[in-house]
Amino acid sequence: LVREMIAHPRPEVVGLGQDDLTPENTEDPGRFVEAYELAREHGFLLTAHVGETDHATPDAVRVAIEELGCDRLDHGYRIVDDPEIVALARDRGIGFAATPLSTTICSGWTIDTDHRIRRMIDAGLAVNVSTDDAMFFRTDIGREYTEGLRLMGVTADEAKQIALNGIDAAFCDDAQKARLRADFRAAFRALDAALEP
C-alpha cells in the first residue's frame, strides 16, 4: 500500500493509518514497522488504531509511538494502565482521537467520571473527540460531546480545549490549523456571550 501511495501521489493522501486486530482479537502494531518507516521517509504523517479494547495492551500504544513513529493515535485508552507510556505520549505531544460512545459498544464500558478517556484528559494527554464509524455507531460529533463527554464530567473549558486538540492533531498544514483555531475561538467567544445572563 505504501509503495502505491508513493508511486501514485494524490494531494488528498497525506498520511497512513492502520486498524489492526490479530485473529486472537489482540493488537500487533509492530508488524507494520517497515511500512511506517517507508511512509515516514516519503513525508507521510502517521496514525494507528491501538489500545481500544480490554484485549489490547498499553504496550501496543508504546509500539505505535516509539516503533511506528505515529504523530497521533486513534483511541489508545489502555495507555492509562501504564504511567510511563502516559508520560511518553504527553512529552511527545501525541494526539488521541477518542470516541466515547463506541466504548460502550466495543468494550462495554460505562461512561462516567472514571472512564479511561476522562483519565486520559486528567493525565494531560492531548485528547480530541471523534465519532469512529458514525453510521455504524449511530452517532455524530454533537452526541459525542453532549452525551459522551458530559457524562464524564468534562467542563465547558475542557471541551473547548478538546476541540482545539483536534485541530492540533489534524493532518493539515500550519496555515490551515491557524485558520481553524481562529474560527473555533471566535465561535467559543460568541457562544460564551450568548450564554451570559
N, C-alpha and C positions, 0 to 999 in steps of 0.2 A: 504494500500500500504506500509506504513512504517513498519508494522508488518511483511509483506512479505520480505521486504528488510533486516530486522533483522534476520528472520528465514532462509533466503537463501542468505547469503553474497556472493558477487562477487567482485573481485578486480576492475572491471570496474565501479562499482556503489559506488561513493564516496559522493554523495550529493542528496539533494531533492530540487525540484522546483515546481512551480505551475503556470499555465496560466489561471487565473480565471476571468471570467466575469459573472455577475448575469444575469438573464433574462431581467433585465432593462438596460443592457449594461453598468453597473457600476461595480466597484470592491469592494470586501468584503474580504480582506485577513485575517481578524480576525477570519473567520470561520475555519481556519486551525491551530490555536494556539496549540491545543492538539497534532496534528500530528507533528508539527515542534518541540515542546518540546521533544517528544519521539525520533525524529530523532537526535536532538542535544545530548540527553542523550547517544545515541549509537554512537556518533562520526561522524555523517554525517555533511557535510557542507551544507549551506542553501542559496537558492536564491528564488526570487519571481518575477513574471511578474506584475509590478504595474506602475501606473502613466503614462500610454502610450497615452491616447487619451483625448479629451476635456471632455468626460464623467467621467473621473477619477478625483480624488481629491488629493491634496497634502497629506491629512491625510492618504490615502492608503499607501503612501511611509513611513510615520511615523510609521504606524502599522507594516509594514514589517520589519522595523529596530528595533523598541522597543519591539513589542509583539511577532513577529515571530523569532526575533534574527538573521535576514539574514546577511550573510557575504558579499554578493553582490546582486545587483538588475538588472533586465532586464528593460530597458527603464527608468522609473522614471521621465519623463520630467516635470510632473506637480510640481515637487519639487521647481522649480524656483518661484512659486507663494507664497511660504512661507519661508521667510529668516530664521526663527528659525529651520525649518526642514533642510534647506541647511546647517546651522551650525552644526546640529546634525550629518548629514551624513559626512560632512567634518571632524569633530572631531573624528568620529569613523573609518574613512578611508574606507568607503563603496565604492566599485567599481560599476560603472554603465555601462552596455553593451548597447551602443546606436546604433541605426540603422537609419542613416539619410534618405536614400531613401524610406524606408517604411513609414516614417511620411508623405510623400506627398500623399500616397495612403490611409493610415488608417485615417489620420486626415485632409488631405487637406492643410497642412502647406507648405508654400513656404520656400525653402532652401535659406537662406540669412544670413546676419550678425546679425540679431535679432532672429534667430531661437532658440528655447529652448535649444537645445544641445549646441549651441555657448554660451548661457548664463550660462549653467552648467559649461562649461570649464572656462569661465571668473570668475565664483564664486569659482574656485579652487577645484571643485569636481573631483574625480578620474574617468574620463570618458574614456572608451575604445570603439572601433568600432567593430561591428559585422554585420552580414548580415540578421539577423532574419531568415525567411524562404526563403533561396536563390532561390530555384526553383520557388516558388510562386511569389516572387517579381522580378524575373529575374535580379538578381544582383550577385555580387561577392565582395570579400573584396577590390579588386582594385577599383571598381566603387564607393564603399562607401567612400574611401579616395579621389579619383580623382574628382568625381562629387559631393559627399555629403560634405565632409569637405572643399574642395576648395571653394565652393560657400558660405561657412560660414566664409571665410577669415582666415582659420586656416593656420598658418605658418608652414614651414618645421620643425622647432624646436618643435612646439606644436604637430605636427603629430608624431614625434618621441616619445614624452612623452606619447601620447595617446596609441601608440603601446606598450610601456613599462607598462602602466597601465593595459593593457590586461594580461600581464604576472603576475602582482601583484594580479589580481583578479582570476587567473586560479585556478582551483581545483586540484592542483598537489603539490608535496612536495617541500620543500625549495631547495633541491639539483637540481631538475628539473628546478625550476624557475631561479636559478643561472646560469645554462647552457643556458637557453633560453635568459636571459639578456645578457650574454657574446656574444652569437651568433648574437643577434639583434644589439648590439653596434658595433660589428665588421662589420656587413653589413652597418650600418649607416656610419662608417668611410670610407668604400670602396666606397659607393655612393657619399659621400661628395668629396672624392678625384677625382672620375671620373667626377664630375660636375665642378671642379675648372677650371677656364680659363687658 
